[in-house]
Amino acid sequence: MKLLGFIMMAPAIVFAATVLETFDAPDTGITGLAYGGGSLWAVDGTTQNVYEINPDNGAVLSSFYVTDQTSSYNPVPGGLAYGNGLVYLAMYSSTSYGKIYKYNPAGAYQGNFDAYC
């Protein structure tokens, strides 16, 4: 009976989160957000800027512009991830074709690979 009580209370425990901090986004069209390397990372789908943000106070620590590495389509940033010391940025077009761009935290281009959705 105790297990059943815990299972019934589990959703309440999961959703009992506390907001620790809020701050304004660094740009107006944020389309991707990630955490890694001690920083929060955001990408703006309109300006194509990637921002490194201090997660404690929202201060922008650095930023870089994402350059389009293709000539065959005009991609838009649509997602962001951080792993293995790199920022991974999903760029897509109006079709189901896209690429994942890799950047180091300083904004230096490290390559890309295809992504079919």
C-alpha positions as CSV (number, residue, x, y, z in Angstrom):
1,M,0.0,0.0,0.0
2,K,2.9,2.4,0.7
3,L,4.2,1.9,-2.9
4,L,0.8,2.8,-4.3
5,G,0.7,6.0,-2.2
6,F,4.2,6.9,-3.5
7,I,3.2,6.3,-7.1
8,M,0.1,8.4,-6.7
9,M,2.2,11.2,-5.2
10,A,5.1,11.0,-7.7
11,P,3.5,13.4,-10.2
12,A,3.1,16.0,-7.5
13,I,6.7,15.6,-6.5
14,V,7.9,16.0,-10.1
15,F,5.9,19.1,-10.7
16,A,6.8,20.8,-7.4
17,A,9.8,22.6,-9.0
18,T,10.9,26.0,-7.8
19,V,12.0,28.8,-10.1
20,L,15.5,29.8,-9.0
21,E,16.2,32.7,-11.4
22,T,14.6,34.5,-14.3
23,F,16.2,37.0,-16.7
24,D,15.6,38.5,-20.2
25,A,16.7,36.6,-23.3
26,P,19.7,38.1,-25.1
27,D,17.8,38.5,-28.3
28,T,14.2,38.5,-29.5
29,G,14.0,35.2,-31.6
30,I,15.6,32.5,-29.4
31,T,15.0,29.2,-31.1
32,G,17.4,27.0,-29.2
33,L,18.7,26.7,-25.7
34,A,21.4,24.4,-24.1
35,Y,23.5,24.0,-21.0
36,G,27.2,23.0,-21.1
37,G,30.6,24.0,-19.9
38,G,29.1,25.9,-17.0
39,S,27.2,28.2,-19.3
40,L,23.8,28.5,-20.8
41,W,23.8,28.8,-24.6
42,A,21.1,30.4,-26.8
43,V,20.7,30.8,-30.5
44,D,18.5,33.4,-32.2
45,G,16.8,32.1,-35.4
46,T,16.5,35.6,-36.9
47,T,19.9,37.2,-36.3
48,Q,21.8,33.8,-36.3
49,N,23.8,34.8,-33.2
50,V,24.8,32.3,-30.6
51,Y,25.1,33.6,-27.0
52,E,27.0,32.2,-24.1
53,I,25.1,33.3,-20.9
54,N,26.0,33.2,-17.3
55,P,23.3,31.0,-15.8
56,D,23.4,32.8,-12.4
57,N,22.5,36.3,-13.6
58,G,21.8,36.2,-17.4
59,A,24.8,38.3,-18.4
60,V,26.0,37.6,-21.9
61,L,29.6,36.3,-21.6
62,S,30.3,36.0,-25.4
63,S,28.5,35.7,-28.7
64,F,29.3,34.7,-32.3
65,Y,27.5,34.8,-35.6
66,V,26.7,31.6,-37.3
67,T,27.9,31.6,-40.9
68,D,26.0,29.6,-43.5
69,Q,28.5,27.0,-44.8
70,T,26.3,26.0,-47.8
71,S,25.4,27.7,-51.0
72,S,22.5,25.4,-52.0
73,Y,19.9,26.6,-49.5
74,N,19.3,29.3,-46.9
75,P,19.2,27.6,-43.5
76,V,17.7,28.9,-40.3
77,P,18.9,28.0,-36.8
78,G,16.4,25.8,-35.1
79,G,18.0,24.0,-32.2
80,L,21.0,23.9,-30.0
81,A,23.0,21.3,-27.9
82,Y,26.2,21.2,-26.1
83,G,28.5,18.2,-25.8
84,N,32.1,17.1,-25.8
85,G,33.2,20.7,-25.4
86,L,31.3,21.8,-28.6
87,V,28.2,23.8,-29.4
88,Y,26.0,21.9,-31.9
89,L,23.6,24.0,-33.9
90,A,20.8,22.6,-36.0
91,M,20.2,24.5,-39.2
92,Y,17.3,23.7,-41.5
93,S,15.5,25.0,-44.6
94,S,11.9,24.8,-45.6
95,T,12.5,21.3,-46.8
96,S,13.3,18.3,-44.6
97,Y,17.0,18.7,-45.2
98,G,19.3,20.3,-42.7
99,K,22.8,20.3,-41.2
100,I,24.2,20.2,-37.8
101,Y,27.0,22.7,-37.4
102,K,29.8,22.4,-34.8
103,Y,31.5,25.3,-33.1
104,N,33.9,25.5,-30.2
105,P,32.8,27.8,-27.3
106,A,34.8,30.7,-28.8
107,G,32.8,30.5,-32.0
108,A,35.3,28.8,-34.3
109,Y,33.7,26.6,-36.9
110,Q,34.5,22.9,-36.4
111,G,32.6,21.3,-39.3
112,N,29.1,20.0,-40.0
113,F,27.2,16.9,-40.9
114,D,23.9,16.2,-42.7
115,A,20.6,15.8,-40.8
116,Y,17.5,14.5,-42.5
117,C,14.3,15.0,-40.7
